[in-house]
């Protein structure tokens, strides 16, 4: 491949020499080609700058997709913990232990709300915003059921608390998990799309960079040929012919 390119450059240079001798304003032509060379170098710099921007897109995949997925997973884990705490609260008789369990449920709920607020501040597509709105509706219902279960359990109405835990409480919990699972799937899908898009841009920019470098070398050789031809023309002295 390099031999073909070298042969092409040499042949072009030879033809350029003939072309140069037929021109009058050779210095202007050399200046124009030199300007083209400078433009190509700037284009190469722009391609490198664009690659840096693509790198930032990859970083966005991490910050706006991977980290939020981990946060949502933690949210789900805390919801499962709350289910266990509620069940233990219903089965417990000691007030001190019940107060401790209720504090754990409330602390988890606050932590969940903080994680969801963090997720809300990341970049969201339309489907993610819709899933988040659905989650918020179910969140309010679940918190309401949790408070009812805790109140019945604290007041000694264990059977009613257990019944509520296994019916409305279970239903609210399952309905809440649906949008959370949907958000996790969307994080993976959108993250994959962003990664593939950025990868295509990187490949395109690499091709552009190689092309610009090749053109730069070609123009540089051509300019050198033009300047060399100009010096040769200047060194040729006119000959005087005598008529016999």
N, C-alpha and C positions, 0 to 999 in steps of 0.2 A: 504493500500500500504506500509506504514511504518512497519507494523507488519510482512508483508511478507519479506521485506528487512531485518528486524532484525533477523528473523528466518533463513534466508539464510546466514547471516553473522555468526550467532552462529554455524550453522551446518558446515560452511566452516572452522571456527576456530577450531572446534572439530577434523575435519579431518586433519587440518594443524598440530595439536598437534601430532597426530599419525605419520604424515609424517616427522615431525621434529625429532622425536626419532629415525627414521631410517636413518638419515643423520649424516655424520661425521663432515663436515665443516659448522656447523649451523651459526656461526658468519658471514661467507662469504655470506651465503644465506640472512641473515638479512641485511647485507650491500647492497647487490644487490637490495633487495626489497626497502630499504630506498632510493637508487638512483632513482628507478622507481618512488617513491613517489615525489621526488624532481622534476623529469621531468614532472610529471603531474601538479604540482604546476606552473611550468614555462609555461606549455601549457595553463593553466587557465589564467595566466597573459597575454599571447599572445591573447587569446580570448577577454579579456577586452580591450586590445589595439586595436584590430580590430573593436570593437564596437565604440570606439572613432573615428576611421577613417570613419565608416559609418555615424556617427554624422556629420562629415565634409562634407560628400556627401549630407546630407540633407541641410546643409548650402549652398552648391553650387546650389541646386535647387532654393533657394531663390535669391542668387546673380546673377546666370546666366540665370534664367528663369522668376521669378516673377518680379524682378526689370526691366529687359529689356522689358517685356510686358507693364509695366506702362509707360516706355519711349516711346514705339511705339504708345501707346494710346495718349500720349501728342503730339507726332509728328502729328498724324491725326487731333487732335484738332486744332493745329496751322495752318494746311493746310485749314481747314474749316474757320478759322478766316481770313486767307488771301483771300479766296474767297469773304467773306463779305467786306473786305477792298477794294478789286479791284472793286467790284460792286459799292460801295459807291464813290470810286474815279471817276469812269466813270460818275456817276450821279451828282457829285459835280462840281461847277463852280468856287469856290474860290481857288486861287493859294495857299494860306496859309494852307487851309484845305487839299488840295491835297498833299502838301509837307509832312504834318503830317501823312497822310494815307500811303504815299510811304515809309516813315521812319518805320512805323509799319510793313509793308510788308517785308521790308528788314531785320528788327530786327528779325521777326519771321523766316525768311529764314536762318539767321545765327544760331539762336537757334536750328532749325531743323537739320542743318548740324552738330552741336555739339552733339546733341542727337544720331544721326545716327553713328557718329564716336565713341561715347561711347558704343553703341550697338555692333559695329564691333569688339571691343576689348574684348568682352565676348566670352565664349566657344560656337562655332557654329558647327553644324553638316553640312553635305554636302548639304542637302536640304535648310538649312538656308542660306548658302553661295550663293547658286544659286538664292534664292529669293532676297537676298541683292544686287546681281549684276544686277538683273532685275530692282530693285527699282532705282539704281543709273542711269540707262539709262533713265528711265522715269523722274527722278528728273531733269536732264539736260534739257529735253524737256519742262517741266513745267516752269522752271525758265526762259527759253527763251521766252515762251508765255507770262509770267507775265511781262517781260521787254517790250515786244512789246505793250501790252495793256496799260501799264503805259505811254509809250512814246506817243502813239496815243492820250490818254486822256489828257496829259499835253499840247500837241500841239493844242488842241481844236477839234480834229477829233473824237468827241464823238460817232457818229454813227458807224464809223469803229471800234472804241475801243469796243463798246458794241457788235457788230457783232462778233468780234474776241473772246470776253469774252464768248459768248454763243456757239461758235462752237469749234474752235481749243483749246481754253482755257479750256472749259468744258471737251473735250475729253482727253486732257493731264491730267487733274485732276482725272478723273475716272480711267484712265490707271495707274496712280500712286497709287491709293488706292488698286488696286488688289494685288500687291506684299506685301503691308503693312498688309492687311487682312490675307494673306497667312502666313506671319511671325508670327502674333499673334496666329493663329491656331497651327502652329508648336511649339510655345513656350508652349502652353498648352499640346500638345501631348507628346513632349519630356520630359517636366516636370513630367507628370504623369508616363511615363515609368521609369524615374530615381527614382521617389518616390517608385514605386512598387518594383523595383530591390533592392533598399536600404532596404525596409521593409522585403523582403525575406532574405537578408543577416543578418539582425538583428535577425530574428526568428531562423535562422540556428545557429548563434553564441550563442544565448541563450540556445538552446538545447545542443550545445557543452559545454557550461559553466556548465550546470547542470550535464551533463555526467561526466565531469572531476571532479567536486566536489564529485559526488558519488564514482568514482574510487579512489579518494584521501582518502575518509573515509574508503573504503574497504581495501586499501593498508595499511593505518595507523593501522587499527585493526589487520591485518594480521602480520605486523611487530611487534606489541606489543605482539601478541600471540607467535611469534617465540622467542622473547627475554625472555618472561616468561618461555617458555619451556626450553630454554638454561640454565636459572638460576636453574630450577628444576633438570635438569640433573647433573649440577655441584654439587648440594647439596646432591645428592644420594651417600652414602658412600658404597664402595664395602664390602660385607660380606664374612667372612672366614668360610668355611665349614670344619668340622673335620670328618675324616673317622673313623668309629668305627671298 
